[in-house]
């Protein structure tokens, strides 16, 4: 077998074909991940506005958990994709093995926090009374099961880095379907079994995630070709510390996002449970646009890593520019129903008159920056595939820190909860412009060749497919 034939398809296939082949399953997987959140939020609607507010805003705390895992998952993605692009599958397997062990350890830390800190986290968002009670119960369940989603996310990163996004999609599909069936049974009960309320929603999600992890374990045991896994390999060592240096800046982005949205929730709670519910509901609806951008950007990150590892800088650049064109078209189409019929989407989660009254203008303000949000996410995700995560992290972190004092001033502006929407939209536009300006400099195109001790382009250059 020739050297060229061992290269990932992302290095040899035409860019549109390679990007579409990866992005469509990633998009569907993100849709299913959003479905986890939607299933719980939709089913607890019958429990009242307090349950809706508690469940929809819980994701702001859970982002912290996902961001903690990004320390590992993003480092794994950059290492595995670039090592595979350089033709070093054994070392890529070592990176995957060490990443999974680290994810499990971080998951245990998150579980401990869930056991003892759930009430504190609910209080940070300004939840009081019944909202605080149900919010604490839900958070405690989902956080104590943290190792399950964290390991699943790292497994998905490994397979995506290998160029396989279809298999994770199929696993996600089975998991979400299981969750959709189990959730109403555990929430409301059946026959002599008495429902568990919001706790049942959290338990159903954890059961579905356990099923998903079993699927990945089965693939690993069967030595799936897109799941490189090795305890040792010839060549320079693959250090977990190196992966953490790549993942930590990106993880900081998610952690600060969690802090910022917890502040948003706290500021909204001043205006009552309906305002708090609006912040969580619109974030859930906004995730429709977010998942399109992250799907294209995430697929692009794998291709950027593979092509930089193979020395194909020109292709890495074209991956991001192609993704931007696609993402802006998708986002523009999606904006039409979101801006035209915001009340319909809010009503999916709550029929409370005050929630509908506040949610309609709130969604229009936030939705107005969708194109900018798409552009920044696709660019940032693609650049992260190069391993140059620090500059992206600095930009996101600066704007997150700016949002915190602005949010504290919202109650004094006289706009009510709509002031939060204006903070989100205005800072998003400025952040997108900053990220696009930095990415155009091209310093990320060096990749991680020196850190991984590989020589980009040392393998024979394959002709690009027609």
C-alpha positions in Angstrom: 0.0 0.0 0.0 1.4 3.4 -0.9 2.0 6.2 1.6 -0.5 8.3 -0.2 -3.3 5.7 0.1 -2.9 5.7 3.9 -3.6 9.4 4.2 -7.1 10.4 5.5 -9.7 11.2 2.9 -9.8 14.7 4.2 -6.3 15.3 2.7 -7.1 13.9 -0.7 -10.8 14.4 -1.5 -12.2 17.7 -3.0 -12.8 20.1 -0.1 -16.6 20.6 -0.7 -17.1 16.8 -0.7 -14.9 16.2 2.3 -16.5 19.0 4.3 -20.0 18.0 3.4 -19.3 14.4 4.2 -18.2 15.3 7.7 -20.4 18.3 8.4 -23.8 16.7 7.7 -23.5 13.9 10.3 -22.0 16.4 12.7 -24.9 18.7 12.2 -27.3 15.9 12.8 -25.3 14.8 15.9 -25.5 18.4 17.3 -29.2 18.4 16.5 -29.6 15.3 18.6 -27.5 16.8 21.4 -29.8 19.8 21.4 -32.6 17.3 21.4 -31.4 16.0 24.8 -32.0 19.5 26.2 -35.3 20.0 24.3 -36.7 16.7 25.4 -36.3 17.6 29.0 -37.5 21.2 28.6 -40.6 20.1 26.5 -41.7 17.3 28.8 -41.4 19.4 32.0 -43.6 22.1 30.5 -46.6 20.5 32.2 -44.9 21.0 35.6 -45.2 24.8 35.4 -43.1 27.8 34.7 -40.8 27.2 37.7 -39.8 23.8 36.3 -39.3 25.2 32.8 -37.1 28.0 34.2 -35.0 25.6 36.3 -34.4 23.0 33.5 -33.8 25.5 30.6 -31.3 27.6 32.6 -29.5 24.5 34.0 -27.6 24.2 30.8 -25.6 27.4 31.8 -24.1 25.4 34.6 -23.6 22.3 32.5 -21.6 24.3 30.0 -19.0 24.5 32.8 -18.9 20.7 32.8 -18.6 20.5 29.0 -15.9 23.2 29.0 -13.9 21.3 31.6 -13.8 18.3 29.3 -12.7 20.5 26.4 -9.3 20.7 28.2 -9.0 17.1 27.0 -11.3 16.8 24.0 -10.0 19.7 22.0 -6.4 18.7 22.6 -7.2 15.2 21.5 -8.9 16.5 18.4 -5.9 18.6 17.3 -3.4 15.8 18.1 -5.2 12.9 16.6 -6.2 14.7 13.4 -2.7 16.1 12.8 -0.9 12.8 13.7 -3.3 10.9 11.3 -2.6 13.5 8.6 1.1 12.9 9.1 0.5 9.1 8.8 1.3 8.2 12.5 -1.8 6.2 13.6 0.0 4.5 16.5 0.8 7.8 18.2 -2.7 9.1 17.4 -4.0 6.1 19.3 -1.9 6.9 22.3 -3.3 10.5 22.3 -6.8 9.0 22.3 -6.1 6.6 25.1 -4.6 9.3 27.3 -7.4 11.7 26.5 -10.1 9.2 27.6 -8.3 8.5 30.9 -8.2 12.2 31.6 -11.9 12.7 30.7 -12.8 10.0 33.2 -10.8 11.7 35.9 -12.3 15.2 35.2 -15.8 13.6 35.2 -15.3 12.3 38.7 -14.4 15.9 39.8 -17.6 17.2 38.2 -19.6 14.5 40.0 -18.2 15.6 43.4 -19.2 19.2 42.6 -22.7 18.0 41.6 -23.1 16.1 44.9 -22.2 19.1 47.1 -22.5 22.2 44.9 -25.8 21.9 43.0 -27.7 24.2 45.4 -24.9 26.7 45.4 -24.9 26.7 41.5 -28.7 27.2 41.5 -28.3 30.1 43.9 -25.7 31.7 41.6 -28.4 32.1 39.0 -30.6 33.9 41.4 -33.1 31.0 41.7 -35.3 31.2 44.8 -38.2 29.4 46.3 -39.7 26.6 44.1 -37.5 27.4 41.2 -34.4 26.9 43.3 -35.7 23.6 44.7 -36.4 22.0 41.4 -33.3 23.5 39.8 -31.1 22.1 42.5 -32.7 18.6 42.2 -32.2 18.6 38.4 -28.6 19.9 38.5 -27.6 17.4 41.2 -28.7 14.5 39.0 -27.1 15.6 35.7 -23.8 16.8 37.3 -23.3 13.6 39.4 -23.5 11.7 36.1 -20.9 13.9 34.5 -18.4 11.1 33.5 -20.9 9.7 31.0 -21.3 12.8 28.7 -17.7 13.8 29.2 -16.3 10.4 28.0 -18.9 10.4 25.1 -17.7 13.8 23.9 -14.1 12.7 23.9 -15.0 9.5 22.0 -16.8 11.6 19.4 -13.8 13.9 19.1 -11.6 10.9 18.4 -13.8 9.6 15.7 -14.4 13.0 14.1 -10.6 13.6 14.0 -10.4 10.3 12.1 -12.9 11.6 9.5 -15.9 9.5 10.7 -18.8 11.6 11.8 -21.5 9.1 10.6 -20.9 6.5 13.3 -21.3 9.0 16.2 -24.5 10.2 14.5 -26.0 6.7 14.5 -25.1 6.2 18.2 -26.5 9.6 19.1 -29.7 8.8 17.3 -30.3 5.6 19.3 -29.5 7.5 22.6 -31.8 10.4 22.0 -34.7 8.1 20.9 -34.2 6.1 24.1 -34.2 9.4 26.1 -37.4 10.6 24.4 -39.3 7.4 25.3 -37.9 7.2 28.9 -38.2 10.8 29.9 -42.1 11.1 30.1 -42.3 7.8 32.0 -39.8 8.9 34.7 -41.2 12.4 34.8 -44.9 11.7 35.1 -45.0 8.0 35.9 -47.0 5.1 34.5 -49.6 2.9 36.3 -48.5 2.3 39.9 -45.2 3.9 39.3 -45.2 7.5 40.6 -43.4 10.1 38.5 -40.2 11.7 39.7 -40.7 15.2 38.2 -37.6 17.1 37.1 -35.4 14.4 38.7 -36.9 11.9 36.3 -35.9 14.1 33.4 -32.3 14.2 34.6 -32.3 10.4 35.2 -33.6 9.7 31.7 -30.8 11.8 30.2 -28.2 9.9 32.2 -29.6 6.5 31.2 -29.5 7.6 27.5 -25.9 8.8 27.9 -24.9 5.5 29.5 -26.3 3.7 26.5 -24.3 6.0 24.2 -21.1 5.3 26.1 -21.6 1.5 25.9 -21.9 2.0 22.1 -18.5 3.7 22.0 -17.0 1.0 24.2 -18.2 -1.6 21.8 -16.5 0.2 18.9 -13.3 0.4 20.8 -13.3 -3.3 21.7 -14.0 -4.1 18.0 -11.0 -1.9 17.0 -13.1 0.3 14.7 -10.8 1.9 12.0 -11.9 5.4 13.0 -11.2 4.8 16.7 -7.4 4.6 17.0 -6.6 3.4 20.5 -3.1 2.4 21.8 -1.4 2.3 25.1 2.1 2.8 23.5 3.5 3.5 20.1 6.9 3.9 18.5 8.3 7.5 18.0 8.4 10.6 20.3 6.1 10.4 23.3 2.6 11.9 23.2 2.2 14.0 26.3 -1.1 14.7 28.0 0.4 18.0 29.2 0.8 19.0 25.6 -2.8 18.2 24.8 -3.9 20.1 27.8 -1.9 23.2 26.7 -3.9 23.1 23.4 -7.2 22.4 25.1 -7.0 24.7 28.1 -7.4 28.0 26.2 -10.4 26.7 24.3 -11.9 25.3 27.6 -11.6 28.7 29.1 -13.9 30.0 26.5 -16.7 27.6 27.6 -16.1 28.2 31.3 -16.4 31.9 30.9 -19.5 31.4 28.7 -21.0 29.5 31.6 -20.1 32.3 34.1 -21.6 34.9 31.7 -24.9 33.1 31.2 -25.2 32.4 34.9 -24.9 36.2 35.3 -27.5 36.6 32.6 -29.8 34.3 34.5 -29.1 36.1 37.8 -29.9 39.5 36.3 -33.1 38.1 34.7 -34.3 36.6 38.0 -34.7 40.2 39.3 -37.6 40.6 36.9 -39.3 37.3 37.9 -39.6 33.6 36.9 -41.0 34.5 33.5 -38.0 36.6 32.6 -35.7 33.9 33.8 -37.5 31.3 31.7 -37.2 33.6 28.6 -33.4 33.7 28.9 -33.2 29.9 29.0 -35.9 29.3 26.4 -34.4 31.7 23.8 -31.0 30.1 24.4 -32.5 26.7 23.6 -34.1 28.1 20.4 -30.9 30.0 19.5 -29.1 26.6 19.6 -30.7 25.8 16.2 -28.4 28.4 14.5 -25.5 27.6 16.8 -25.5 23.9 15.9 -25.3 24.6 12.2 -22.3 26.8 12.7 -20.5 24.4 15.1 -21.2 21.4 12.8 -19.6 23.1 9.9 -16.8 24.5 12.1 -16.2 21.2 13.9 -16.0 19.3 10.6 -13.7 22.0 9.3 -11.5 21.7 12.4 -10.8 18.0 11.6 -10.0 18.8 8.0 -7.8 21.7 9.0 -5.8 19.5 11.4 -5.4 16.7 8.8 -4.3 19.0 6.1 -1.8 21.0 8.2 -0.4 17.7 9.4 0.1 16.7 5.7 1.6 20.1 4.9 -1.5 21.2 2.8 -1.8 24.7 4.1 -3.7 25.9 1.0 -6.4 23.3 1.6 -6.6 24.1 5.3 -7.4 27.8 4.3 -9.9 26.8 1.7 -11.7 24.6 4.2 -12.5 27.6 6.5 -13.5 29.9 3.6 -15.8 27.2 2.1 -17.4 26.6 5.6 -18.0 30.3 6.0 -19.9 30.6 2.7 -22.1 27.6 3.6 -22.7 28.7 7.1 -23.8 32.2 6.2 -26.3 30.8 3.7 -27.8 28.3 6.2 -27.9 31.0 9.0 -29.6 33.5 6.7 -32.3 31.0 5.8 -32.8 30.0 9.5 -33.2 33.6 10.5 -36.4 34.0 8.5 -38.7 31.9 10.7 -36.9 32.8 13.9 -37.3 36.5 13.4 -40.7 36.3 11.6 -42.4 33.9 14.1 -40.5 34.2 17.4 -43.7 33.7 19.5 -44.3 30.3 18.0 -40.9 29.0 19.1 -41.3 30.4 22.6 -44.7 28.8 22.9 -43.1 25.4 22.4 -41.6 25.6 25.8 -44.2 27.7 27.7 -47.7 29.0 27.2 -47.4 31.4 30.1 -48.7 34.9 28.8 -45.8 36.8 30.5 -43.2 34.4 29.0 -44.7 34.9 25.5 -44.9 38.7 26.0 -41.2 39.0 27.0 -39.9 36.2 24.8 -41.0 37.6 21.4 -39.0 40.8 21.4 -36.1 39.2 23.3 -35.7 36.6 20.5 -35.8 39.1 17.8 -33.0 41.1 19.3 -30.8 38.1 19.9 -31.6 36.6 16.5 -30.5 39.8 14.7 -26.8 38.9 15.3 -27.1 35.3 13.9 -24.9 35.9 10.8 -22.1 37.4 12.9 -22.4 34.5 15.4 -22.2 32.0 12.6 -19.1 33.6 11.1 -17.2 33.7 14.3 -18.0 30.2 15.3 -17.0 28.6 12.0 -13.8 30.6 11.9 -12.9 29.9 15.5 -13.7 26.2 15.3 -11.6 25.8 12.2 -8.7 27.6 13.6 -8.9 25.4 16.8 -8.1 22.4 14.5 -4.7 24.0 14.0 -4.0 23.8 17.7 -3.5 27.6 18.0 -6.2 28.0 20.6 -4.7 30.8 22.8 -5.5 33.8 20.6 -9.1 32.6 20.0 -9.4 32.1 23.8 -8.1 35.6 24.6 -10.6 37.2 22.2 -13.6 35.3 23.6 -12.5 35.8 27.2 -12.1 39.5 26.8 -15.6 39.9 25.4 -17.0 37.5 28.1 -15.4 39.7 30.8 -16.9 42.8 29.2 -20.4 41.2 29.3 -20.3 40.6 33.1 -20.2 44.3 34.2 -22.7 45.2 31.4 -25.1 42.6 32.7 -24.8 44.0 36.3 -26.0 47.3 34.9 -29.0 45.9 33.1 -31.5 46.3 35.9 -30.8 50.1 35.9 -31.3 50.6 32.2 -35.1 50.4 32.3 -35.3 47.8 29.5 -36.1 44.9 31.8 -34.9 41.5 30.5 -34.5 43.0 27.0 -31.3 44.7 28.2 -29.7 41.3 28.4 -30.6 40.6 24.8 -29.0 43.9 23.8 -25.8 43.0 25.6 -25.7 39.6 23.9 -26.3 41.0 20.4 -24.0 44.0 20.5 -21.0 42.1 22.0 -21.5 39.3 19.5 -21.1 41.6 16.5 -17.9 43.2 17.9 -16.4 39.8 18.8 -17.1 38.4 15.4 -15.3 41.3 13.7 -12.3 40.8 16.0 -12.0 37.1 15.4 -12.3 37.4 11.6 -9.6 40.1 11.6 -7.2 38.0 13.7 -7.8 34.8 11.6 -7.0 36.7 8.4 -3.4 37.2 9.7 -2.7 33.5 9.1 -0.4 32.8 12.1 -2.5 29.6 12.8 -1.3 28.0 9.6 1.9 26.7 11.3 -0.1 24.0 13.0 1.6 21.9 15.8 4.4 20.4 13.7 7.2 21.3 16.2 5.2 20.2 19.2 4.2 16.9 17.7 7.7 16.4 16.1 6.4 15.6 12.7 7.5 17.1 9.3 4.4 18.4 7.5 4.4 17.3 3.9 7.1 14.7 4.3 4.9 12.1 2.7 4.3 12.1 -1.0 1.8 14.9 -1.9 -1.4 13.2 -3.2 -3.2 14.7 -6.1 -6.5 16.3 -5.1 -9.5 14.4 -6.4 -11.6 15.9 -9.2 
